[in-house]
Amino acid sequence: MTAKPAFIGSEIRRGARPKLVGVSHHIAELSREIERVAHSDAKILITGESGTGKEVVAQCVHALSTRAARSFIAVNCAGLPETLLESELFGHVRGSFTGAYRDKPGKLELAHEGSVFLDEIGEMTLRMQGLLLRFLESGELQKVGADGSGRRVNVRVIAATNRNLRDMVAQGTFREDLFYRLNVIHLEVPALRERREDIPVLVDYFLEQFARDDACTVRSISADAMEQLKRYSWPGNVRQLLNVLERLAITCRQQVATSADLPADVLVQEGIGFRPKFERRRTVADDLYRRLVEERESFWSCVHALYIDREITRGTLREVIQKGLKETRGNYRLVARLFNLDHRDYKRFLNFLRKHDCQVPFKEFRQ
């Protein structure tokens, strides 16, 4: 590669330094913006699709800030039920609930004088949003089970979401006052399909990381394989690309991987997959829905697998379900058939949606 990637670092996966890797103007502009805002203590809201690298951006901000020598602590707001998330963030006192055998500090307390990264902030319940807002306004911790206010902590809050918080505010599912409290500085991370020129740079970078493992044989990929990677739409973005390359590093037994070594789901048929004029208008849900309806992929292998691997979030899954309900006029049985599920999988499909709070009300689609 003749162009020099833009690198910014701290710590990330496998102990390596986090980097914004790319030669596109999107990455160059994002790098400059990070450098401009890192030295302030202003709250930051990072938006972008799932898998674009929002946590890496947050780590880059922390690494360039005056808090770099202190802790950077990440919390996945969608990964825990409300009660556990409250304890995780604010801590709890002994005896506050079953199993609370001792006092436990929360992540906000542990991040004192450092930074805390609240990932998937859009998945917080309204009650948790209120608790977070109170902390942002006062800086005081209210531990679960404690009487009165706790200690004050000095933490820089960086939040991230792949959802449109303005739409959520309009729908009443996200507090407007919390949105404006968090959205002091807004950083948007572009989708990988919007910066295809970065794909060869990312491939070289990730393969170089994997090459440090003696068990990894592959050192590069062929021109035809690279062309396939550049034409694919990458609904899971950089995280999905990393997973594909990690699979190559494990399974490929030759130094140069070819398109035959790539997984079938990233192989783009000639004349079908690459539509640059319309690519930016499409969402991840659009792409997944097309794969279900046009390419006849199964919901389990297409959508369910990405959700379980955290390559798409609850919001994207709900959007796919909404598209199916709109097509079938609110009939979940027809949605299951549309998504290429066996009739015996219908209850499993509904149970999965209920378990993950993704069962969209169907009545509005029957009007």
N, C-alpha and C positions, 0 to 999 in steps of 0.2 A: 504493500500500500504506500502510495506517495504522500497522501494527505495524513496529517498528524492528528490522532484522536484527541478530544478534549477530556482530560483526566482531572477529577477532583476526588479526594479521598479521606477516609477514616477507617472504620472496620466493618466488614460485612461477612458474607457467606464463606465458611471454611477459613476464617481468620485473615482473609485477604482484605486489601483496602478497597472501600467502595469507590466506584468511578462512574462518572458520566462518560460513556464511551460513544464516540460518533464524530462524523465530519460534517453533518448537516447543519444548516443555519438554525434549525430548531434547537439543537443541542448547544450550539455556540451561544445563542441568545439566552437560553436557560442558564447556562454556566455564568454568563455575565450578570444575570439577574440575581443568582445565588450570591455572587460576590458582593453585589450592591447591598443586599438586605441582611447578610449573615451577621454583621457586627452590631446590629440593633437588637433589642430584646422584644421587638414587636411580635405579636402572635402571627402565625402563618397558616394559611389554608392551602393545601396542595390538592389539586384535582387532576383526574385522568382516569383512563380505563384501568381495569384490573390487570396487573402484571406489567405495567409500564415502568415501574421503578420509583414509586412515590416514596418508599422508605429510604431508598438510596439518596434521593434528593434531600430528604430530611436529615440524613446522616451527614451529607455534604454541608448543609447549612450549619449543623452543630460543629463540624470539624473546622470550619472557617470562623467560628464565633469566638468571643472571649470566654465562653464556657467550655471550650474544647477539652480542657484538662479534667472536667467533671463528667458525671455520668450521662449517658444517653440511654434512655429506657423506652422501649416500645411496648405498647399495649394494643392488642387486637380487640376492639370494642364489639365485634360481631362474634367473637369466639367463646364468650361466656354468658350465661344467663344473668339477668339484671342484678340479682342479689350477690352473686359471686363477683361480678364486675365492680359493684360498689365497694366490696371488701378489697378487691385487687387494686383499685385506684386509691382509696382513702385509708385502707387498713381497718383493723378491728381490735377490740379489747377482749380480754379473756372472758369467757362465759356469755358472749353476745349472741351466740347461736350454737347449735349442736356441733361439736367438733372443734370449737374455738377454745383450745386448752391453754393458750397463751396469747399475750398481746402480739400483734403482727403489724409492722409498718406497711403502708401502701406504697405503690409505685411513685406517687407524687412526692411522698416524703423521702423516698430513696433517691429521687432525682434532684434533691435540694441543691441549688446553685448550678444545676445542669439543665438538660432538656428532656422533655417527655414527648413521645410521638404517639398520638392517638389515631390509630389506623381504623378505617371504616367508621368514621364518626357518625355517618348517616344511619347506621344501624342501632344507635342508642335509643332507648325508650324515652318518652317525654319526661318521666320522673328522673331518670339519670341525667338528662339534659339540664333539668333544673338544678340538680346537685352540682353538676360541673359549672354551671353559670354562677352559682353562689361562690364556689371556690375561685373562679376567675375574677370575681369582683372584690373579694376580700383577701384572698391568699391564705385563708384559714382552713385547716383540715378538720373535718367532722368525721371521726372514726365511727364505724358501725358499733353501736352499743355504748358509746361514750356520752357522758353528761357534759353539755356545754361545748364551747369551741376548743379546738386543739391548737397546736403550734402553727405559726405562720411559716410558710416555705416560699422560697424564691425559685421559681421554675419557669423556664421558657416553654410554652405550649405550642407544638406544631401538630396540626390535625390534617387528616387526609380522607378523601372519599372518592368513589367513582360515581356517585349519584349527584343529581342536580339539586342542590340544597334550596335554591330559589323556588323550584317547583314544589319541593317538600314543604317549604314555608307556606306557599299558597294553598297547599292541601291540608295544612294544619298538622303535619307529622314531624315538623322540625321547628323549634322555637326561633322566632325572628330575632329576638334579642341575643340569643346565643350565636346565631349566624353572623350578625354584625360584630359581635365580640371576637369571634374567631377569624373573620375575614378582613383583618387589618392589612395583610399582604397576601396577595393571591399568586400562586405559582401553578401553571398548568403544564402537565407533562404530556407530550404528544404521543399518540398511538404509533406503534411500530410501522403500520402501513402508511403513515404520513411521512415517514423518513426512511424510505426503502434504501437510500444510499448508505445508511448506517449498517445495514445487515452484513455486508462483507467484513466491515470493521469489527462488529460484534462477534461474528463467527471466528475470525482470527484470534480475537482476545480470549474468548471462552475456550477454544481448542488449545491455546497456549497454556491456560490454567490447568486443563485436564491432562496435558502432556507431561506435567510434573509428576503425574502418577505413573509409576513404572508399568502398571498393567494396561495402560492406554497405548494402543498402537497407532490410531489415526492421528495424522499431523495436519491434514488439509482436506478440502473437498474439491471435487472436479468442477469444471465450468458449468456443466449441465445441471449438477446438483445445486450449485450456487444460484443459477437462474431460477430453478424451482423454488428455492427459499425466498428469492426476491419477489416472486410473483404471488406467493401465498399471502392470504389476508391477515394471518396471525391474530385470531380473536383473543388469544391469551397473551399477546404481546411479547415482551422480552423474556418474561418468565417461561412462556411456552417454548420460545427459541432455545433458551438455556436447557430445558428438559429434553428437547429433541437432540441437541448436541451431546448432552450427557449420555443419552441412550446410545448415540453413535460411538462415543468413547468407550462404552462398555461392550457393545456387540460387534463393532466393525473390527475385522482382523487384517486390514490392509492400511497402509499409510495414507492413501488417498481414497476417501469415501466417494462413492458415486450416487446418482439418483436412485439406483436400485437399493441402496442401503438406507434410504430415508423412509420413515413410516408412511403408510398409505394415505393417511389423512392430510398430509402436507403436499402431496403430489397434485398439481393443478393441471387439469386437462386443457389441451390446446383450445384457445378461443373462448373458454368458459370463465376461468377464474380471475383474469386480470382485466378490470374495467376501470382504468384510472380516472375517467371523466366523472364517475359516480362514486368512487371509493370513499371519499371524505364524508359523504352524506350518510354512509351506512354506519350503523352501530354494531356492537358485538352481538346484540340480540338479533339484529337483522341477518347477520352472517350465520348464526346458529340456526335460525328459523329456515333460512334457505337450505342449509345442509339437511335439515330434517325433512322438508317438504319436497325440494327439488332433487336432492341427491339421495334421498331415502335412507339416511342414516338413522339408527335407532336412538331414541332418547337416552338410553343407558350409556351408550358408548360416546355419544356426541355431547349432550348437556350434563347429564348426571356425573360423568367422569371428571369433567372440568370443574364442576361445583365441589365435588369431594376433594379434589386436589387444590382447591382455593384459587383456581385460575379465573373463575368468574365469581361474582358475589350474588347475594340474595336478590338484589335489585335487578340484575341482569336476568336471573332465572325467572323472576316474576314477569319481566317484560316479555320473555319467550312464551310463558303461559298465557299472558294477555293476548298475544298475537294469535295463539291457537284458539282461544275462546272467541275472539272476534271472527275468525274464519268459520267456526262451527256454531256461531250464535249461542254461545254459552253452554254447549254440551260437552261435559268432561269425557264421556265415553268416546265421542267422536274425536276429541283432542288426543286421547290415547291412541286411537287408530291412526290419526294424522301423523303422530309422532312415531309410528311404526312399532307399536307395542303389541304383543300378543294379548288376547282378551283375558288370559289368566294373570296378566301383570297389572290389570286395572286397579285392584285394591292396593297392591304394592306401590303403584304410582301415586295414588291419593294419599296413602300413609306417609310416603316420602315428602310430599308437598306440605302436609299438615305438620309433620315433625319439624320442618325447617321454616315454618310460617310463610310458605310460599303459595298457599291455596288462594287464588284470587277469587273474589265474589263473582258469581256467574250471572246474576240477575240483570245487571246493566247491559249485558251483551245480548239479552233476549228481547230487548225493546226494538 
